Amino acid sequence: MALAAAIVMSALPAAPTTAAARLAASQIVVDLAASTGALRYGATGFLYGLGDEGIPNETMLAALKPQVTAQKAPDGLQHPNGDALKIAPMFKRAGGRDIQIYLQDVYKQWPYENLGISDYLAKVDTMTRKVVADPYRSSYVYVPFNEPDQIWYAGNLTAFLNDYKAVYQKIRSIDPSARIAGPNFAGYRSADLRAFMTFARDNNVLPHVTTWHELGDDFFTGWNAHYADYRAIESALGVSARPITINEYGRFSGDLGVPGNLVQFVARFENSKVDGCLAYWTTAGGLNDLVTRNNQATGGWWLYKWYGDLTGTTVAVTPPAAGGSLQALAAYDPAKKQARVIFGGNNPASGTYDTNLLVKGIPADLGSRVHATVWGVDSTGLNPSPGPYRVTESDYTPAGGQITIPLTGLKGSSAYHVIVTPDKDVSPAGSRYEAEYATLSGSARVTYGPNTGYSGTSFTEGYGGSTTASTKFVVTAPSDGYYNAALRYSAGPYTGAPASRSVRLRLNGRDLTDVTLPGTADWNTWNTVTTKVFLTAGINRLEVNAYASDDRDAVNVDYLDLAATTGTITSYQAESTANTLSGAARVSANSAASGGSYVGFVGAGAGNTLRFNNVTVPAAGRYRMVVTYANGELGEGATNYNTNIVDRYADISVNGGASVRHYFRNTLGWSNYRTTVVDVTLAAGANTITFGNASAGYAPDIDLIQIAAPVG
């Protein structure tokens, strides 16, 4: 949260170039024989990346294997959303590890109002008691001070140390098991860090997590020195190594959402096994510009998705220069026989560059020939990304256990992903979703046996006699609507199994349907069964799961393919006279709305509601309700650089039953209509669906709803 004016901007280190020129080819060396430890996934962290429940949605978050998020103090005034205790359930469901609480964000302004340490201690007392009473208590990490070198204590380190001790002791007196982070300086300050750690050791107030920020140009050339210097401080003081979290990283301009810049942070943090949180420079709830509109991925999101896809252990990587802008990280998974490399960041703002990827230490398990596919993803700003594209694909014969993959015409703002497998490919990579590259769980596995006829480099198996096998596809839908999900599989003769098999499809964490898969003549014969499913615009998770204790789901999974199709979707305009408006709710005109009108002033009291009448479906069950709405509300909070958007919510009730709360991400304007999807359970025939908000806040402006069955 350092002030933008305090950050000096410049381009990343790069040789001069022009739009027509290329840099001389460099070399990245990956050594698969040199393991550097377990994957930490630590760089996948966010400051105010989460706004409210469902913003962004759990599907967008879970695919990234999130580890740490830093959020607002309980009931804090700094920003309208991002309360640590309110986002905790979703973050933990998505697999998150730690939630750091910026305690000073209880104050409204930045720099924080300095009302004296007694005022702050009283606030700390109140906040700590709320954390202790919270069911996710063990996941929280207290951050008592934010950038103390810039606020309250600028030029007065002694005062900061004494107040840090007082706040630390106050927290631990209420929460004896509390984990506390510090000092949280705005940048790397070697002498002050040494003084802080010395004081903390001598006064028994050592932080459980050491934190500082990396927000300037000096990160790119200085990170390795910063990290080494801090570890040397610990060693010299006899302090055991603390976990490190860089809980704000990325410059005020030019880094957020840009894959080629962000890969430089990801690579350095993972190679150092530290955690990092993207800085909060724009709006809350968008994973710091990895998510745009309502749960659609920018180019930056795909970089972190690739990062989350790494399995096995990390391996040694030597970039062209340790402090240079072209960086990489890599992992090797012997169980899957896959090596993956992520790289980027040579950073000519225009033009292209060349590099050679040298992969050595290739294990004998990969065979005498290997296959390598290279994918790219471009920067899209805050526009939705179409997703990765194939750059090149080739077979190689290792010489002396190594291969060189020459790459040309690469873009500095893009990131790249290389997958190396045994040379078992029978078809080139395409736009389909290959099972062997998906996330696997349970007994699902990739093998490279004698099977033939599959697509790509392999397939997944392990479904026979299993209730745990799962192949999890992360797919992109350009718009809300129906898609044909074509599952290619084989289901040959299997002792004890029926001729026809079945698997269970799950969509975005919920059971969708069981799909019947007719048996195939043998395990080298493949068949395709298509299921029409309703997907939301953006990222969706489709899982192919084993589910039965017998062998009815004994199949091999080859790939999933998606194609847009049509289906029954019924629309209901909010302004229709068939609906019931109560209290202050009223119809207003807006040419950007689908019918030229919308219903506003819903909420701000229990009596102000919009009820859709005669929402008719042929059978009882779960339906997908697409709500088109606008929400341009801005809220109070710090006023100097963040846009303090408000994510309005509506309490939605079906047929007068218990209401379910749904948050609607801000659309950044009252004429910007977006969609969000809410699952509702309807009765056969006519139903009513009521939108309200009994609090002092309003629901969003409602344009229309559309009702569709989840399976067409």
N, C-alpha and C positions, 0 to 999 in steps of 0.2 A: 504493500500500500504506500510505497514511497511516492512523494509528489513527483509529477511528471517533470517539473522544472528542474528537479535535482538530478535528472538522468541525462547524460550527454550521449547523443546518438551518433553512430557512424556505421558504415557498412562493415560486414564481417570481413576478416582477412581473406583477400583473394587477389590473384594476379590481375593486372589490368586486362580488360577484354572489351570487345565491341559486339554488337548484335550479330555481326557476320563472322566473328572470330571464335576459335575454340582454344581452350587452354591445352597445353601439352598433356598427354596422357600421364596420369599418376598411377599409383598402385596401392591397393588395400590388400593386406595379407591376413587370412583367417587360418588358424591352426586348429583343426578338429581334434588333434591328439592332446591339446593342452587345455584341459578343463579349468575354468576359473570359479567354479562353484555353482550353487543352486541359484536359479532365477529368482530375483527379488520383485520384479515388476514395479519397482519403487517409484519410477518417474511418473507413473499414472496416478497423479494426485491433483487436487483442485483447491483453490481458494475461492469460496463462494461459487463453485461450479454447480452446486445443487441449490435450487431455489426453494422449492416446496415439494411435498409428496407428489411424485409423478412428473416433476420438472427438473431435469429431463426424465423420460420414463426409464424404468428399470432395465428394459431391453437394451437401450443405448449404453447404459452404464455397465451392465454385467459383462458384455462382450469385451470390455477393456481390462478385465481383471483388476479393478480398482483396489488400491491399498490404503491410501491416506487421503482424507479431505480435511480442509481447515474451514471452519464456519463461524457464524456469529454467536456471541454470548447468548445464553437463554434470555429471551425477551429483550434483547439489546436494541438500541435505537440507531445504530450506525447505518443500517440499511433496512429496507422493508421486509426482506426475506432472507433465507439462508440460515435460520435458527438451527443450531447444532442438534438440539434435542428433537426438533420436528422432522429433520431429514434422516435421523438415525435409523428408523425402521427400514426405509428403502435402501439405504447404503449398506446395511448389514445383510439384507436379503440378496443384494447384488454381489455379496462376497467380500465387502470392504473390511479392512482390519481396524484402523485407528481413525478417530474423529478428533481433530484438534480444535479446541475452543479458544477463540480470540476473546479473552475476557474483557479487554479494554473496549471492545466494540459494544459494550453496554452503553457507552457514551454516544451522543448523537453526531458530533462534529469531528472533522479531521483537519488539523491535528486535534487530538482529544482535549476536551475542556479540562483544565487542570484545577480541580476543586480541592486539592490537598489529599494527602495519603489517607487521612482518616475517612474521608468520603469514599475513597476507592476501597478501602478495607471493608467498609460496611457493605458495599456492593458485592465484593468478593464473597463475603459471608453468605449473602442471599443466594448468589449464583451457585456456590458450592453445595448448598443444601438442596437446591433443585437437581443438581447432577447426582448427588447421593441417592435421591429418591427415584431416579430414572432407571428403568429396567436394563438399559444398555451401559450402565455405569462403568463396567470394566473396559469398555472400548474407548472411553474419552481420555484425552491428554490435555491438561490445562496449559494454556499459553498466557502467563500472567501479564507480559508486556509485549507490545508490538512496536518495533523500531524505536527503542528507548533512546538511541543515540540521536534521534531527530526530534522527539517530542518529550517534554517534561524534563529530560536529563541531558540535553545537548550541552556538551562541555563540562558536565558534572558527573563523572563516573562514580565517585564515592557515594553521592546521594542515590544513584540508581542501585548500587550494590546493597545499600542498607534497606531500601524499600523493597527490592527483590526478596531479601531475606524475610522481611515482615510479611509479605504476601505469601511466600512459600510456606512459612510456618502457620499462617492463618488457614490456608487450604488444607494442610496436613492435619491440623487440629480437628477439622470437621470430617475430612476424608483421609484416614490414615493410609489407605492403599493408593492414594492419588499418584498418578504419573504427571510430572510437571516438566515443561519444556522451557528452554532459554539458551542464550539471552535474547535471541530474535533480533539481532542487529540488522540494519537496512542493507548492509553489505559485509564483506569479509574484513574484519578489523583484528589483525593478529595480536597487537599489543593489548587491546581491550579484552579480547577473548582470553588471553593468558591471565590477565588480572581478574577477570570474572571467574574463571575456573579455579584459580588459586583461592580466591575469597570463598567460593562455594565449597571447596574441599575443606577449608579451615573452619567453616561455620556449619558444616553438615547440611548443606542445602544444594548439593550437586543436582543438576538437572538429570532427569531420567532419559530425556531426548535432547540433543543439542541442536539448536536451530539458528539459522541466519538466512539472509536473502541474497539471491544472485539476479540482479536486475539491470546490470550495466554491461557495456562492451567488454570489460575486463574478464568476464566469465570465460569467454571463448579461448583466450590464451592463458588465463590464470587459474582455471578450475583445478587442474592437477596439483598446482602449487598450493592452492588454498586447502585442499583436502589433506595433502601431505603435512602441511604446517600444523593444521589442527590436530592431527593424530600425533605429531611430535610433541605438541603441548601436553596432551593427555599423558603420553609416556614419560615426559620429563617430570610431571607432577605426581606420578604414581597413581593416576586415575584410570580405572578400567575403561575400555573403549565404549563410548556411548553410541546408541543409534543416532544417525544424523538425518534430519529432515530439512531440506531447503524449501521452506513452506511458502515461498514466493519466488518463482523463476520466470524469466521472459521479459524482454524490454517493453517499454510503453508502446512502441510502434514497431511493426514489421515481423514479429515472431508468432503471435497468437494465430493459430489456424494455418500456418505456412509449414507444410511437411518438411521441406528442405532445411529450414531453420530449426524446427523442433527436434528433428532427429539428432541434432548435435547435443542437445540437452539430454535426451533419452539415452544416447550411447554413453555419455560421460557418467551419468548417474548410475546406470546399470553396471557399468564396468567398475565403479567405486562401491557398489552395493549400498547406496543411500536412497532415501526417499525424496521426492520432490513434488511440489504443488504448483501448477500453473498460476501465474499472477492474475489478479482480478482487476483488469483495466477497463472492461466494457460493461456488460450486463450480467447479473446473476442468473444461475439456472441453465446456462448453455454450455456447461463443461468448458468454460473459457474459450469460446469460439470453436469448439469441436462440433457443436450442435447448432443448427440454425432452424429458424421457423419452429415447427413443432416436431421435434425428434427426427430431423433429417441430418445426415452426416455431411460435414464439410470435408475437404481433402485432408485436413489435419486429423480427423477422427480415424481415417483408415490407417494412418501411421500407427496410432496407439492400438488399433485392432490387430495389426500385424505383430506388434510388441506383445500383446496378450496371447497371440497364437504360438509364440515360442514355447517349446517344451524341451525336456531333458535338462542339460546344464549349459551355462554359458561357456564359451571357449575364447581363447586368446585372439585378440584382433590388434593389428598394427596398422594405424591409418598412415597416410602419407606424411603427416606431421602431427605430433601430439597436441600442439596448440593450434592446429589448422582447422579450417572450416569443413573439410571433407571427413566425416566421421562414420563409424559403423559399429554394430554389435552383432553377435552371432551366437547360435546355440546348436547343439547336436543332441538328438534323441536316438539312442541306439535301439530302443524298442520299436520305434516307428521307422528306423533307418532313414531319417531325414535330417539334413543340415539346413538351417535357415540363416540368412544374412539380411540385415536391414542397414541401408546406408543412404547418404545424401549430404547435401549442404555445401557444395563447392562454390555456390553463391555468386556467379555472375548474374546480375539482375536481368540481363538480357544475354542472348547467345547461349551456347552449349559448351559442354566439356566432355572429355573422354577419360576413362579410367580402366585399369585392368584389375580384375578381382582374382587374386591368387589364393586358391584353397588348397592347403597342404594337410598332411597327416590324415589323409582319407583312409578310413579303416577298411580292412579286407571285407567286412560285412557288407559293404556297398557294392562289392563285385568288381569285376575287371573293367567294366564301363559304367559311367554314371550319366544321369540325365539332369540338366539344369534348366529351370524356367525362371525368367526374370520378369517381375511385374513392376509397374510404376503407378504413382498416384500424383496428380497435380494439385497445386494450390487453387482453391475456388473462392477464396475470400469467405464471405458469409452466404454464398449461394450453395445449394445442395450439390454434392459431388456425384457424378455418374458412377464412381467407384474405380477400382484398379483396372488397368489395361495391360495386356501382354506386350513386353518390350522385345524379348527374344527367347528362343528355346532351342537347345542343341544337346547332342550327346558328346561325351568326352571320354578318352581313354587316359586314365592317370599314368603319369610317368614319374617314377620315384615317389608315388603316393600323393601327387599333386596335379592340379589342373589350373589353367588360366582361362578366365572368361573375359574376353575383350568387350568393352562396352563403349559405345560412341553416341554422341548427340544427346547426352543427358542434360536435364534442366536443373539449374541451381536451386529453384524453389520447390522442386519435386523430391519425393523420397522413393526408394526402390527396395524391392523385396525379392530375394533369390531363394529358391527351394532346390536343393540337390538331393536326389534319390538314386537308388539303383536304376540302371538303364532297362526298365521294364515298361516303358511307355509304348502304347499301341496306337495312340492318336494324339495330335497336338492339343495343348490347352486351349480351351474356348471360353465362352461366356457362361457355361454351366458351372454348377457348384460341385466340385469333386469331393467324394467322401473321404479320400485319403488325406485331404488338406483341411478337413473340418476338425472341430473340437470333439474329442472322443472322451467317453467316460464309461465306468463299469468295465465289463469284459470286452467291449468293442476294441478292435485292434486292426492295424495295417499289417499285412503279410505280403511276401513277394514269392509265392509258390509257383507251381506250374500252370495255374489257371490262364485261360486265354479269353479273348473277346470282350474284355472290360474296356472302359474309356480311361484315358489319361495314363497315370503311372501305376495305379493299383486300385484297391477297393477296401472296404471295411468288412470284417467278419466278427465272429464271436457271439452271435445272437442265439445259437442253439443252446438249449439248457440254461438260459440266462434270463433273469428278470432285470438286469442292470445295464445291459449293453445300450449305448446311446451314441448316435452320430448327430452332432448338433450343427446345423447349417445357419449361418448368418447371411441373410439375403436382403436385397434392396428392392423396394417397390417405388417407382417414380410417382405414384399417386394412390389415393385410397381406391380400393376396388377389388374385383375378382381376378384371380390369377390361376392358371392351370399349373399345379405343382406336379411335374412328371418325375416319378421315382423309378430309376432303373435299378434292377436287382436280379439276382439269380436265386433259385429255390429248388435245387436238385434233390434227388432221392436222399432221404436221411432217416435212419432207423428210428422208429417211434414217432416220426412226424407225419402229420396228415399231408395229403397231396397239395392242398391249398394252404398257404400260410397267411399270416397277418402281422402287421406291426401297428404300434400306436403312434399317431402324430400328436405332437404338442406344439402349440403356437404361443410364443411369448410367455412361456412358463405355465400354461394351462393346457389340460388335455383338450384335444380338438376332435379327433375321430379315430376309430380303428379302420385300417385300410386292408382289404383282402388282396392277397398277392397269389395268383394262380401258380401252381408248381411249374418248374421248367424241366426240360428233358434231362439235363445234367447241370453241373456247376459251371460249365463253360458256355451255357446258353443263358442269354439275358433277355429280360422282358421289361416293359415299361407300363406302369399303372398311373393314371392321372387323377388327381383329386382337385376339385375346384375349391379354392380357399379365399376368404376375404382378408386382404392384407392392408395395413395402414401405410400411408405415405412415409417413406423413410426405411429405417432398419427394422427387420423382423427376425425372430429366431424360430426356425422350424426344426423340430427334433424328431428323428426316427428312432423309436424306442422299442426294445424288447419289453414284454409286460407279463408274460405267462410263465407259470412254473413248469409247464411241459414244453414241447418243442414246436408248438404251432407257429412260433415266430423265428424259426431257424432259417435265416436268409443271409445273403451277402448283399451289401449296399454299394452301388457303383457311383451314382451321382443323383443330384436333384436339378431339374431344369424348370425355369419359370417363364411363363408367357401370359401377357395380359389377355383377358377374355371378358365376356359379358355375363351378367347375372341379374337377378331381380333385386333392385334397390328402390325402395319406396321413399319419396320425399314428402316432407310436411313443412310448409312455410310457417315461420313464427307469426307473421302478421295475418294469417288466415282467420276469417271470421268464425271458423269452426272451433277455434281455440278459446280458452277462457283466460282473460287478464284480470288480475285482482289488485286492489289497492292502487299504488302509484304506477305500476307497470303500464307502458303505453307503446303504441306503434309510432315510429318516426321514419322519416325518409332519409335514404342514403343511396346515391346512385351506384355505389360500389357493392351494395348488397345484391344478392342474386335476384330478388324480385323488386329491387328498388326501395325496399323497406325492411325494417328490423324491429325487434321489440327490445326496448331499453328500460332502465329504472326498475329492473328486477332485483329484489333484495333491499338492503338497508332497513330491514324490518320483516317480521314473519308474514305480514299480510300482503306483501308485494310479490306476486308470483305470476309465472307464465305456465299454463297447463295446456299441453297438446292433447286433444281429444281424438278418439277413434283411430288410434295407432293400431292398425290391424295386421295380424300375422296368421298364417294358416295353422300353425301348431305351437304348442307351448314349448318353451326352451330359452336358451341363451341366444341373444342377438347382438350384433354390433351396431351401435348408434353413432353415426358420424355427425358431430355438431359443428356447424359453421358459425363462427363468432368473430367479434372484434373486441380488443381490450387495449386501449392506449393509456391507461391510467399510470401516472407517475406519483411516487410517494416521497415522503420526507426522509431525511437522513443526511449524511455528509454531502456537501453540495459542490465540491470542487472538481471532480473528474468523472465519477461513476454516474451513469444514468440509472436512477433508482426506480426501476420498473416495479409494478405491483402485479403479481399473479393472482387475479381474482378467482374466487371459487364459487361453485353453485352446489347446493344440496339437492340431489335429484331423487325423486320418489316415483315409483311405479305403482299405479293403482292404489294410491293412498298409503302404501306401506312405508316401512322404515327408509329413511333417506340415506343416500351414499354421497359423500363429499368428493368432488372432482375439481382439481385446480386447472386453470386455463392459462397457459403461458401468454405473457404479454405479446401483442402483435405489433408494438411500436407504432401505433397510429390507429385512429378510430375508423379509418376507411381501409385498413389492411385486414381483410377477412381471411382467416385461416381455419383449418379443421383440426379437431381432436376426436379420438374414438373412445367411447365409453361402452363397456359391456353391460347389457341390461337383460333381466330375465322377464319374459313376457308370457302372458296367458294366451291360449288360442282365442282368436277373435279380436274384439276391440279392447284397447288398453288406453289408459291415461298416463302421461309422463309429465311430472311437474318440476319446474326449476324454481328455486328460491334461495334466499340467504338471509337468515334471521338476525345476523349480526349487524353492526353498523356499516359494513361494507356491501358493495353491490356485486351481483353476478355480472358476467360480461354481457355485451349486447349480443342477442341471439338472432341469427339470420334464418337458419333452417336446421332441421334434423333429417337424417336419412337412415333408414332401417334396412339391414341386410343380415341374412343368416350367415354364420361363420363358415359353414360348408355349403357350397351352392348345389 
